[in-house]
């Protein structure tokens, strides 16, 4: 995958979690292909922090001595950003990391569009499903997304977490039903199909939005993250 061959411009390393789901893999690949189209002259490569290969440290090592910008294809900070990605930037000189994709109003707008496509009534209970992290730094990001989503849709979403934090997504669905209200819908704040989306689908809601997936607004965020980090890398050289 390339935006135009080997050049002096930093390589864009699109780093995602990784998944065994073929649809999830195809989604990430498509996002990076569209990113490469938007960045002529920039080589764009994949890397992963779990499940898939090539692993991020191996990609960073293999690119030496070329400069590289790691763009986390993750929706908020957390363990993988704060530990795995940061560690990779310390492997050698000339490697920097951009911030994760979220929170960003454009991505939250995609989330709102996916939920609105369900045709759910904003007066009915809504669960906002997020991946979850044990890192406290994720809390402000998740709250920012919840508030913006609520403003865009006129809902009062209950947060549900895929891991590490309570309530879980099934627990949040149960809370949303506490007064006997139904149907419950879920807005899935996940980038691509995979393990977490499967758990969201099994959480007991009547309607579940599809993951954010491939969208030009997300590509725009990836490109901006890369360009800003590449500029910082040039200034530090």
N, C-alpha and C positions, 0 to 999 in steps of 0.2 A: 504494500500500500504506500503510495507516494504522491506528493503534490507536485512532482516535477524533477526528481532526480537529486543527486548528491550536490549540495551547495554548502556555502558557509553558514547559512541560517541554521539556528538550533533545530534539532530534531524534536518533533512533538511526540512525546510518549503518552499515549492515552491509556491511563491505568485504571482498570475497573476491578471489581471484586472477583469476577469469574463465576461461571455457572456451568452445570452439566446440561442445562436445558438448551436444545438446539435453537429454539426461537430467541432465547435470551442472547446467545452468542451472535446470532444473525443481527439482532438489534444493535449491539455494541459495534459490530463491524460496519453496519450501515451508517451509524453516526460518524464513525471515523472516516469512512469514505467520503461522506458529504463535507466533512471538515477539510479533508485534503483538497477537495475541489475548490474550497473557499480560500486556500492558502497555496497558490502556485509557487513552486520553488521550495516548499517545505516538505521534508520527508515525515510521514506520519506512521507510527508503529504502535502495535498493541503490547500491553504488559498487564500482568494480573498479580493480585496479592493472595489469592486463594483459588483452589479448585483447578484452574486452567494453567497451561504453560503457553508462552514463556513467563517465568517469574520476573517480577520487577528488577531485583538485583542483577539477574543474568542479562536482561536487556540493557541496563545502564552500563554494565561492564563491557558488553559486546560493542557498544557504540563508541567507546573510547578511541581516540581522544576528542571526538566530536562533541560540541556543546549540545545540551539537551534540556528541554523543559518538560517536566512531568505535569500533566493535567489530570488530576484525579476525577474520573468519571463517577463521582460519588456525590450524593445530594447534601451532605453536611460533613463537618469535621467529626472526628471520632478516632477509634483505635488505629484504623488503617491509615488515615491521614497523619495522625500525630506520631505514630510509631513507624509503620512500614515505609510510607512515602518520605518522611523526614530522614530515616536511616539511609534511604537510597540517595538522597542529596548529599550525604556525607561520604559516599563511597569514593568520590574523586572530584577534582575541580571541574568547573564548567557545567554543573548540573544544578538546576533550581526547580522548585515546585510552585505551581500556581495554586490558588485556593480551590477548594471543591466547588462544584457547580452551584450549590445552593447555600443559603437562601438567595433567591433572585426572583424578582417580580415576574419576569418572563416565564420562568419555569413554573411558578405558582399559577400563572395564567393557563399554562398547558394542563396542569392538574385540574383546574376549574373546568376547562373545556372537556376533559375526559369524564368528569363527574356529571356535568350538564348533559352530556350525550346519553346518559342513562335515562333521562326524562323523569328523574325523581323530583318529588315535591320538596322544596326547601323547608317547608314547615315540619316535615317528618324528620326523625332522628338520623344524624349522619355521623359516621366514624371516620376520622382521618387516620389512615394506617401508615405508619412510618417504620423504618427498619429497626431503630432503637440502638442504643450504645450505652456501655457502662461509663463512658466519659462524660463528665458534667458539662463539658464545653458544648455538647450537642443541644442542651436545653434551650438556650436563647434562639438558636437557629430554628428548632422545631416550633417554638412559640411564635416566631415571626411568620413562619409558613401558615400556621393555624389562623393567625389574625388576618393575614392577607386573603387566605382562602375564604374565610367567613365574610370579609368585605365584598369579595367578588361574587359570592353565591347567595348571600343573605341567609346563611345557615349558622348554627352554633355547634360546630363539630366537637365530638369527644375524641381525644387522642387515644390511639391504641398502638402498642409497640410490638414489633416482631420478635424482639429479644431484649434481655438485660433490664428492662424497666417495666413497671406496672402502671396501668393495666395492660395486659396482653390484648391483642386484637379481639379474640373471642370474649375476653372480659369486658372490653369496651362495648362490644355489641350487646352483651348482657346488661350493662349499665344503661345503655341507650333504651333498652326495653323495660327499664325498671318501673315505669308507670304504665306498662302494658301497650305502649305505642308500637305501631308497625305500619308499614314496612321500614326496616332499617337498611340504609345504603352505606357503602364504604367507598371513600375516595382513596385510591391507592397511590401513595407518594413513593413509588418505586420506579426505577428507571427502565427495567426490562423484565420480561418473564423469567421465572426461576423459582428457587426454593421458597423464598418469602412470599411471592405472589401466590404460589400454591396454597400456602398456609392462610393467606388472606381469603382466598376463594372458599376455604373450608371453615371459615370463622362463624358462619351461621347467618349472615345477612342475606336479605332477599336480592339485593343488587350490588354488584362490585364493579367499579370502573377498571378499565384496562390500565396497564402501566403507562408511564409517560411516553416511552417508545421513541420513534424517530420523528422529529419535528424541527423545522427550520429555526425556531426560537432557541431550542437547546443547542443546536449547532452554532448559532450566533454567540451563545455564552461560552462554548468551548473555544471558539476563535478568539474572543476577547480575552479570556483567561490566558491563552497562549501568548498573544501579542504583548500584553502587559508584563508578563513574566520575562519574555524575551528581551524587552526593553530594559528591564532591571538588570538582566544578565549582561547586556552590552555595557551598561553604565558601570558595572562592577569590574569589568575586564581591565 
